[in-house]
Amino acid sequence: MAGNNNKTKEESLEKQLWKAADKLRKNIDAAEYKHIILGLIFLRYISDAFEGLYGRLQEGKDDYAGADPEDRDEYKAENVFFVPTAARWSHLQSRAKQPEIGKDIDNAMDAIEKENPSLKGVLPKVYARGNLDPTGLGGLIDLIGNIALDNAKAGSTDVLGHVFEYFLGEFALAEGKKGGQFYTPRSVVQLLVKMLEPYNGRVLDPCCGSGGMFVHSEKFVAEHQGKMNDISIYGQESNQTTWRLCKMNLAIRGIDSSQVKWNNEGSFLNDAHKDLKADYVIANPPFNDSDWSGDLLRKDGRWRYGIPPAGNANYAWIQHFLYHLSPSGIAGFVLAKGALTSKTSGEGNIRKELVEARLVDCIVNLPTKLFLNTQIPASLWFISRKPSLSPSQREGSFSNLGGDEREGEILFIDARNMGHLINRRTRELSREDIQKIAETYHNWRNPDGDYEDIKGFCNSASIERVRELDYVLTPGRYVGLPDDKDDFDFKERFSKLKAEFEGQLKEEAKLNQKILENLEKVKPI
């Protein structure tokens, strides 16, 4: 028994909660269940934030002297959602064992949306459905009600944010291919953010899914003692259900999502931020999307480097990102690996134009099995309006540094052998993997950085070399083989194998000779 207790203690709070919540799922599909449980976590979060401020307003000390705890403006001023009495967690938890609890929660979601226009159409109202029995729902309320108690209480909103993010990832794993439509694996997001270093400025994701890119951008700023208000986020999502998850994911982190828009036409046909010039674009667009309305956009002004094929949106996305970059902006995004070599319908010519315009900064070849919704090999692209500056040099104390040291070069990183399997079908990058790749990129971009080519891993190739290889951007073509494999002596190995083969033939010949001799000795009956 003691061993089991120790094992439980070693598990993170998020893992313990997930196991408990999954037991309560019973016959409900994961795709539906995620809205039930994520909605409850969100409800608990906004109630905690509201009741915390409510208590300070009631106490009336210092800045809150004479304040009315029922005044909506007091909450608006503190960027806290106003929660009506019947929607507060304490009230709902007291009714958790009542048969009408599902209807109570749906009504609570409606009431919160009415009080907070920014949440209109965002919150799930799925709790009174017949496939969710009141007993199971009551169990979920008790489970979520016990999050962040005791000494974690003061930071309960942050704990709830971590739980929400963890559950998003677990639901994506549970849903498999469908899960990949709303969730970019955490390690991929962390790598993109670590390489881009979005300390301040405007951050755009025009296909933002559940908002992971934004969450990790804000987290990066916080971890580096930056000011959270120094970055502003802009996003767009065509799937309304995913957009709702994104709005909740950002709200639970206290991130302003007013510029994260939903429209079912998508970013190509209906650009919600048409005039935005972003300092950073960070995105994971759909791979090889053939249904992007390319035929309707043949004369679009975004196609400065060539008209992308109607049957594949990869090069439309690249040019869309470029269109939205500021004069010193930088973009990091995921694309199918085929985009590094494809010459279909003019894609090779567009890639040539991008290279010759000195816009391609870095290409990273990713390991397989990172993505939940596809087995298509993927790569990271980094395109920059100012390729000679490292991300951290763009702003702050490094803004006066620079030069043209990397003007005519592209960094290629081959990370195919990195990462580790977390189950039979899914791989993730470790913190050390992410650090190694990001540091290599930063050292390369920094004129004072300690960069050097490493066989089998990274190479800074000249534009002339890329021309020689006909503008193919596959990192493996440039980085070569690791030293241990590069030392392979083909002639020596061939001679050795030949000798072994000839030896085996001689042995077989001897064996066959003995068999024939024995047969001759056998007298016929």
VMD Tcl script that draws the C-alpha trace (Angstrom):
set ca {
  {0.00 0.00 0.00}
  {2.82 2.39 0.86}
  {4.28 1.91 -2.63}
  {0.96 2.89 -4.21}
  {0.72 6.00 -2.07}
  {4.21 7.07 -3.08}
  {3.34 6.56 -6.72}
  {0.26 8.77 -6.34}
  {2.31 11.49 -4.68}
  {4.84 11.40 -7.52}
  {2.14 12.00 -10.11}
  {1.39 15.61 -10.99}
  {-1.90 17.16 -9.96}
  {-2.89 17.32 -13.63}
  {-2.32 13.57 -14.16}
  {-4.26 12.64 -11.03}
  {-7.17 14.83 -12.09}
  {-7.15 13.45 -15.63}
  {-7.32 9.85 -14.39}
  {-10.19 10.70 -12.06}
  {-12.07 12.67 -14.72}
  {-11.56 9.92 -17.31}
  {-13.18 7.37 -14.96}
  {-16.27 9.57 -14.80}
  {-16.48 9.81 -18.61}
  {-18.11 6.38 -18.98}
  {-19.85 6.18 -22.39}
  {-19.39 9.81 -23.45}
  {-17.21 10.39 -26.52}
  {-13.96 12.28 -25.81}
  {-14.82 14.95 -28.39}
  {-18.01 15.79 -26.48}
  {-16.60 15.21 -23.01}
  {-13.86 17.82 -23.44}
  {-16.45 20.60 -23.64}
  {-18.14 19.33 -20.48}
  {-15.02 19.23 -18.33}
  {-13.15 22.21 -19.84}
  {-16.30 24.30 -19.40}
  {-16.39 23.37 -15.70}
  {-12.70 24.21 -15.22}
  {-13.33 27.58 -16.87}
  {-16.37 28.20 -14.67}
  {-14.31 27.41 -11.58}
  {-11.56 29.79 -12.78}
  {-13.74 32.85 -13.39}
  {-15.61 32.21 -10.14}
  {-12.33 32.04 -8.17}
  {-11.12 35.29 -9.76}
  {-14.48 36.99 -9.15}
  {-14.84 35.85 -5.54}
  {-11.27 36.88 -4.77}
  {-11.92 40.44 -5.95}
  {-15.41 40.40 -4.40}
  {-13.81 39.71 -1.01}
  {-11.34 42.59 -1.37}
  {-14.12 44.96 -2.42}
  {-16.22 43.88 0.56}
  {-13.28 44.45 2.89}
  {-12.92 47.98 1.50}
  {-9.26 48.57 2.36}
  {-6.78 50.90 0.61}
  {-7.72 51.30 -3.08}
  {-11.02 49.50 -2.46}
  {-12.30 51.87 0.24}
  {-15.98 52.63 -0.34}
  {-16.24 50.21 -3.28}
  {-19.47 48.36 -4.04}
  {-18.82 44.61 -4.55}
  {-21.91 44.36 -6.78}
  {-20.77 47.18 -9.13}
  {-19.92 45.66 -12.55}
  {-17.45 48.47 -13.34}
  {-15.22 47.46 -10.43}
  {-14.62 44.10 -12.09}
  {-14.20 45.55 -15.56}
  {-11.46 47.85 -14.22}
  {-9.55 44.82 -12.89}
  {-10.10 42.71 -16.05}
  {-12.19 40.21 -14.03}
  {-15.40 38.65 -15.36}
  {-18.53 39.48 -13.37}
  {-20.26 36.31 -12.15}
  {-23.93 36.50 -11.05}
  {-24.90 34.86 -7.74}
  {-26.54 31.78 -9.28}
  {-23.49 31.16 -11.47}
  {-20.87 31.29 -8.72}
  {-18.96 28.09 -8.07}
  {-19.82 28.00 -4.37}
  {-23.54 28.05 -5.23}
  {-23.23 25.36 -7.92}
  {-21.08 23.11 -5.75}
  {-23.70 23.28 -3.00}
  {-26.22 21.91 -5.53}
  {-23.90 19.29 -7.07}
  {-26.01 16.36 -5.84}
  {-29.33 17.78 -7.07}
  {-30.95 16.13 -10.14}
  {-31.33 19.57 -11.81}
  {-27.60 20.39 -11.59}
  {-27.15 20.09 -15.39}
  {-29.82 22.68 -16.04}
  {-28.34 24.90 -13.30}
  {-24.94 24.92 -15.02}
  {-26.41 25.65 -18.46}
  {-28.30 28.58 -16.92}
  {-25.09 29.73 -15.22}
  {-23.25 29.76 -18.55}
  {-26.06 31.82 -20.11}
  {-26.00 34.29 -17.21}
  {-22.21 34.76 -17.44}
  {-22.40 35.44 -21.18}
  {-25.10 38.06 -20.65}
  {-22.97 39.85 -18.05}
  {-19.75 39.64 -20.11}
  {-20.20 40.47 -23.83}
  {-16.69 39.23 -24.70}
  {-17.84 35.69 -23.79}
  {-20.99 35.80 -25.92}
  {-21.38 32.52 -27.82}
  {-18.26 31.04 -26.23}
  {-19.34 28.94 -23.24}
  {-20.72 25.38 -23.56}
  {-24.35 24.68 -22.63}
  {-24.24 20.90 -22.74}
  {-24.84 19.90 -19.13}
  {-28.56 19.07 -19.20}
  {-28.21 16.49 -21.97}
  {-29.51 12.99 -21.31}
  {-26.17 11.19 -21.80}
  {-24.63 13.01 -18.81}
  {-26.21 11.64 -15.64}
  {-26.48 14.02 -12.66}
  {-24.45 11.72 -10.42}
  {-21.48 11.75 -12.81}
  {-21.77 15.52 -13.23}
  {-21.84 15.95 -9.45}
  {-18.67 13.87 -9.23}
  {-16.97 16.13 -11.77}
  {-17.99 19.24 -9.82}
  {-16.55 17.78 -6.63}
  {-13.35 16.80 -8.46}
  {-12.82 20.27 -9.95}
  {-13.92 21.91 -6.72}
  {-10.95 20.31 -4.96}
  {-8.33 21.74 -7.34}
  {-5.75 24.07 -5.82}
  {-6.75 23.77 -2.18}
  {-4.54 24.39 0.88}
  {-1.22 26.10 0.16}
  {-1.95 26.24 -3.58}
  {-5.06 28.33 -3.00}
  {-3.33 31.66 -3.53}
  {-2.24 30.58 -6.99}
  {-5.38 28.64 -7.86}
  {-6.03 30.52 -11.10}
  {-2.55 29.62 -12.36}
  {-3.06 25.99 -11.31}
  {-6.38 25.94 -13.17}
  {-4.61 27.32 -16.25}
  {-2.10 24.45 -16.17}
  {-4.92 21.93 -15.68}
  {-6.87 23.39 -18.62}
  {-3.81 23.21 -20.89}
  {-2.94 19.67 -19.78}
  {-6.51 18.48 -20.37}
  {-6.51 20.02 -23.87}
  {-3.46 17.89 -24.70}
  {-4.94 14.73 -23.20}
  {-8.21 15.18 -25.08}
  {-6.25 15.71 -28.29}
  {-4.45 12.39 -27.67}
  {-7.76 10.68 -26.87}
  {-9.34 11.96 -30.09}
  {-6.37 11.08 -32.30}
  {-6.63 12.61 -35.77}
  {-9.57 14.84 -34.87}
  {-7.67 16.11 -31.84}
  {-4.88 17.40 -34.05}
  {-7.31 19.84 -35.66}
  {-7.51 21.98 -32.53}
  {-4.21 21.25 -30.80}
  {-0.57 21.73 -31.78}
  {1.69 19.49 -29.65}
  {3.15 21.41 -26.73}
  {6.80 20.64 -27.54}
  {6.38 21.99 -31.09}
  {4.80 25.20 -29.78}
  {7.55 25.55 -27.16}
  {10.23 25.16 -29.84}
  {8.65 27.80 -32.10}
  {8.28 30.26 -29.23}
  {11.78 29.57 -27.92}
  {13.26 30.23 -31.35}
  {11.21 33.36 -32.06}
  {11.52 34.92 -28.58}
  {8.42 37.18 -28.74}
  {9.44 39.58 -25.96}
  {7.21 42.41 -27.13}
  {5.17 43.63 -30.08}
  {2.25 42.26 -32.08}
  {1.89 38.47 -32.36}
  {-0.34 37.00 -35.09}
  {-1.63 33.47 -35.61}
  {-4.13 33.43 -38.51}
  {-5.10 29.77 -37.87}
  {-4.89 29.79 -34.10}
  {-6.66 26.56 -33.07}
  {-7.12 26.44 -29.29}
  {-4.62 29.27 -28.73}
  {-1.52 27.35 -27.60}
  {0.84 29.66 -29.55}
  {-0.50 32.67 -27.65}
  {-0.40 30.98 -24.24}
  {3.24 29.98 -24.68}
  {4.21 33.40 -26.05}
  {2.82 35.04 -22.91}
  {4.44 32.33 -20.77}
  {7.79 33.03 -22.44}
  {7.54 36.74 -21.61}
  {6.59 35.97 -17.99}
  {9.47 33.50 -17.59}
  {11.94 36.14 -18.76}
  {10.67 38.79 -16.33}
  {9.07 40.75 -19.13}
  {5.86 42.73 -19.00}
  {2.82 40.74 -20.09}
  {1.24 43.89 -21.56}
  {4.24 44.38 -23.85}
  {2.80 41.89 -26.35}
  {-0.62 42.01 -27.97}
  {-2.18 39.05 -29.75}
  {-4.20 38.80 -32.95}
  {-5.76 35.59 -34.16}
  {-8.31 34.00 -36.42}
  {-9.97 30.59 -36.47}
  {-12.49 29.19 -38.96}
  {-13.83 26.37 -36.75}
  {-16.26 27.86 -34.24}
  {-15.97 25.02 -31.72}
  {-12.18 25.37 -31.73}
  {-12.48 29.17 -31.46}
  {-14.57 28.72 -28.30}
  {-11.86 26.54 -26.77}
  {-9.31 29.20 -27.69}
  {-11.30 32.00 -26.06}
  {-11.63 29.99 -22.84}
  {-7.97 28.94 -22.92}
  {-6.88 32.59 -23.18}
  {-9.39 33.88 -20.63}
  {-8.26 31.34 -18.04}
  {-4.73 32.74 -18.48}
  {-5.92 36.33 -18.18}
  {-4.90 37.02 -21.80}
  {-6.87 39.63 -23.75}
  {-8.56 37.76 -26.63}
  {-10.57 40.66 -28.03}
  {-8.59 40.47 -31.30}
  {-9.02 36.71 -31.72}
  {-11.77 36.42 -34.31}
  {-13.94 33.65 -35.68}
  {-15.27 33.48 -39.20}
  {-16.13 30.35 -41.12}
  {-14.69 31.69 -44.40}
  {-11.11 31.45 -43.14}
  {-8.10 33.76 -43.35}
  {-7.70 33.67 -47.13}
  {-11.24 34.72 -48.07}
  {-11.97 36.88 -45.04}
  {-8.85 38.30 -43.43}
  {-9.96 39.61 -40.02}
  {-6.74 41.64 -39.59}
  {-6.29 42.93 -43.13}
  {-4.22 45.97 -42.18}
  {-2.15 44.38 -39.40}
  {1.64 44.34 -39.71}
  {2.86 41.94 -37.01}
  {6.25 41.74 -35.35}
  {5.84 37.97 -35.05}
  {3.75 35.45 -36.96}
  {3.59 32.02 -35.36}
  {1.35 29.33 -36.82}
  {0.59 25.70 -37.61}
  {-1.64 25.87 -40.73}
  {-3.40 22.78 -42.16}
  {-0.97 20.60 -44.13}
  {-1.39 20.51 -47.93}
  {-4.88 22.05 -47.75}
  {-6.61 21.58 -51.12}
  {-9.88 23.28 -50.11}
  {-8.68 26.86 -49.58}
  {-10.65 28.60 -52.38}
  {-7.49 29.21 -54.41}
  {-9.42 29.53 -57.68}
  {-11.23 32.59 -56.29}
  {-7.98 34.33 -55.35}
  {-5.82 34.09 -58.48}
  {-5.30 37.88 -58.61}
  {-4.90 38.48 -54.88}
  {-2.33 41.12 -53.94}
  {-0.70 38.85 -51.38}
  {0.92 36.68 -54.06}
  {4.03 38.84 -54.56}
  {6.33 35.87 -55.15}
  {4.07 33.80 -57.38}
  {0.51 32.50 -57.60}
  {0.12 29.45 -55.33}
  {-1.55 26.37 -56.83}
  {-5.30 26.06 -56.25}
  {-4.81 22.47 -55.07}
  {-2.37 23.20 -52.22}
  {-2.34 26.14 -49.77}
  {1.24 25.71 -48.46}
  {2.72 28.58 -50.46}
  {-0.42 30.65 -50.01}
  {0.13 30.44 -46.23}
  {3.79 31.47 -46.57}
  {2.86 34.55 -48.58}
  {-0.05 35.35 -46.28}
  {2.39 35.35 -43.35}
  {4.81 37.57 -45.28}
  {2.03 39.99 -46.15}
  {1.35 40.48 -42.44}
  {4.99 40.92 -41.34}
  {6.25 44.35 -40.29}
  {9.46 45.66 -41.95}
  {11.51 43.99 -39.20}
  {9.11 41.11 -38.53}
  {9.87 37.41 -38.31}
  {7.61 34.38 -38.82}
  {7.97 30.82 -37.57}
  {5.53 28.16 -38.74}
  {4.99 24.46 -39.41}
  {4.61 23.10 -42.94}
  {4.48 19.67 -44.54}
  {7.99 18.56 -45.46}
  {7.00 18.23 -49.11}
  {6.96 22.03 -49.40}
  {10.79 21.97 -49.12}
  {11.14 20.19 -52.48}
  {7.86 20.46 -54.39}
  {7.87 21.89 -57.92}
  {4.19 21.24 -58.59}
  {2.23 24.05 -60.26}
  {4.94 26.65 -59.83}
  {5.75 25.98 -56.16}
  {9.44 25.55 -57.02}
  {9.49 28.99 -58.65}
  {7.88 30.61 -55.60}
  {10.44 28.93 -53.34}
  {13.23 30.24 -55.60}
  {11.85 33.79 -55.36}
  {11.67 33.56 -51.56}
  {15.28 32.37 -51.35}
  {16.58 34.99 -53.78}
  {14.72 37.72 -51.86}
  {16.74 36.64 -48.77}
  {13.54 35.94 -46.83}
  {14.21 32.33 -45.82}
  {16.12 32.41 -42.56}
  {16.12 28.87 -41.19}
  {14.64 25.43 -41.90}
  {14.29 22.73 -39.22}
  {13.56 19.13 -40.18}
  {11.30 17.65 -37.47}
  {11.09 14.03 -36.23}
  {8.16 11.85 -37.24}
  {5.13 11.12 -35.01}
  {5.01 14.58 -33.41}
  {1.56 15.42 -34.74}
  {-1.65 13.70 -33.72}
  {-3.68 14.21 -36.88}
  {-1.20 13.24 -39.58}
  {1.78 11.02 -40.34}
  {2.99 13.50 -42.98}
  {6.61 14.51 -42.20}
  {6.85 18.16 -41.13}
  {9.37 20.98 -40.95}
  {9.65 24.41 -39.36}
  {10.22 27.48 -41.51}
  {11.53 30.81 -40.29}
  {11.23 33.75 -42.64}
  {12.52 37.16 -41.72}
  {12.42 40.70 -43.06}
  {15.75 41.35 -41.35}
  {17.74 38.10 -41.43}
  {20.91 39.51 -39.86}
  {19.48 40.14 -36.36}
  {18.74 37.57 -33.69}
  {15.22 37.70 -32.17}
  {16.48 39.10 -28.85}
  {18.40 41.82 -30.69}
  {15.30 43.25 -32.33}
  {14.10 44.98 -29.18}
  {15.42 46.29 -25.91}
  {19.07 46.64 -25.01}
  {20.30 44.78 -28.11}
  {18.46 46.94 -30.65}
  {21.60 48.79 -31.78}
  {23.50 45.61 -32.65}
  {23.35 44.00 -36.03}
  {25.19 43.68 -39.32}
  {24.91 41.66 -42.49}
  {26.85 38.59 -41.38}
  {24.07 36.15 -42.40}
  {22.65 38.14 -45.31}
  {23.46 35.50 -47.94}
  {23.02 32.34 -45.85}
  {20.29 29.98 -44.66}
  {20.59 27.86 -41.52}
  {19.57 24.22 -41.93}
  {18.93 22.07 -38.84}
  {18.20 18.35 -39.06}
  {16.34 17.28 -35.90}
  {14.86 14.06 -37.30}
  {16.63 11.89 -34.72}
  {15.56 13.96 -31.73}
  {12.63 13.43 -29.40}
  {11.31 10.39 -27.53}
  {8.16 8.29 -27.74}
  {5.48 8.96 -25.10}
  {3.37 6.10 -26.49}
  {3.50 3.82 -29.55}
  {2.18 6.49 -31.90}
  {3.36 9.79 -30.47}
  {6.74 11.43 -30.03}
  {7.67 14.66 -28.26}
  {10.77 16.83 -28.04}
  {12.48 17.06 -24.67}
  {13.43 20.33 -22.97}
  {17.07 19.58 -23.86}
  {16.14 19.03 -27.54}
  {14.31 22.35 -27.65}
  {17.18 24.16 -25.94}
  {19.77 22.72 -28.35}
  {17.85 23.67 -31.49}
  {16.93 27.15 -30.24}
  {20.47 27.94 -29.04}
  {21.90 26.85 -32.38}
  {19.54 29.26 -34.16}
  {20.23 32.16 -31.79}
  {24.01 31.68 -31.96}
  {23.78 31.64 -35.75}
  {21.72 34.85 -35.87}
  {23.81 36.68 -33.32}
  {26.96 38.27 -34.86}
  {28.73 37.54 -31.57}
  {27.26 34.05 -31.18}
  {29.28 30.87 -30.84}
  {27.98 29.10 -33.94}
  {29.67 26.36 -35.92}
  {28.47 23.77 -38.42}
  {27.96 20.28 -36.97}
  {27.89 17.37 -39.42}
  {24.56 15.61 -39.37}
  {22.88 18.38 -37.36}
  {23.32 21.94 -38.68}
  {24.83 23.83 -41.59}
  {24.89 27.48 -42.61}
  {24.59 27.25 -46.39}
  {25.22 30.05 -48.84}
  {22.59 31.10 -51.35}
  {25.03 29.90 -54.03}
  {24.92 26.39 -52.52}
  {21.12 26.49 -52.45}
  {21.12 27.52 -56.13}
  {23.40 24.56 -56.94}
  {20.83 22.23 -55.35}
  {18.04 23.83 -57.40}
  {16.46 25.59 -54.37}
  {15.66 22.34 -52.56}
  {15.50 23.21 -48.84}
  {15.68 19.77 -47.23}
  {18.18 20.08 -44.33}
  {19.59 16.59 -44.94}
  {21.01 17.80 -48.27}
  {23.15 20.38 -46.48}
  {24.10 19.02 -43.06}
  {25.55 15.71 -44.34}
  {26.13 12.66 -42.15}
  {27.32 12.74 -38.53}
  {31.07 12.24 -38.03}
  {30.65 8.68 -36.79}
  {28.75 7.76 -39.95}
  {30.95 9.93 -42.16}
  {33.98 7.80 -41.20}
  {32.37 4.81 -42.90}
  {34.85 3.24 -45.36}
  {32.79 1.78 -48.18}
  {35.67 -0.10 -49.89}
  {36.81 -1.69 -46.65}
  {33.27 -2.73 -45.72}
  {32.61 -4.08 -49.23}
  {35.79 -6.15 -49.18}
  {34.89 -7.55 -45.77}
  {31.36 -8.46 -46.87}
  {32.69 -10.00 -50.07}
  {35.15 -12.16 -48.13}
  {32.37 -13.25 -45.74}
  {30.10 -14.11 -48.67}
  {32.82 -16.11 -50.47}
  {33.54 -17.96 -47.22}
  {29.86 -18.87 -46.89}
  {29.82 -20.12 -50.51}
  {32.84 -22.35 -49.83}
  {31.20 -23.77 -46.70}
  {28.00 -24.49 -48.65}
  {30.03 -26.15 -51.44}
  {31.76 -28.41 -48.90}
  {28.42 -29.29 -47.31}
  {26.88 -30.11 -50.70}
  {29.90 -32.31 -51.57}
  {29.47 -34.30 -48.34}
  {25.77 -34.78 -49.03}
  {26.56 -36.14 -52.52}
  {29.22 -38.50 -51.12}
  {26.79 -39.83 -48.52}
  {24.12 -40.38 -51.14}
  {26.52 -42.41 -53.26}
  {27.28 -44.68 -50.27}
  {23.61 -45.47 -49.77}
  {22.80 -48.82 -51.46}
  {19.48 -49.04 -53.31}
  {16.92 -51.41 -51.75}
}
mol new
graphics top color blue
foreach p $ca { graphics top sphere $p radius 0.5 }
foreach p [lrange $ca 0 end-1] q [lrange $ca 1 end] { graphics top cylinder $p $q radius 0.2 }
display resetview
